[in-house]
């Protein structure tokens, strides 16, 4: 399975952080925290939501 990686470093770092902490919290909470931690704009936050939602659907 191929994984789509965003080009922007902040998004890559946020995605990595979310992946590392995914077992500890709800996905929406993690995305919100990553948004603040990596200074993501609303469009980038929405991108993460869509990307991770699609990944979750593929796993089921």
Buried (B, 14 or more C-beta within 10 A) or exposed (E): EEEEEBEEEBBEBBBEBBEEEEEEEEBEEBBBBBBEBBEBEEEBBEBBBEBBEEEEEEEE
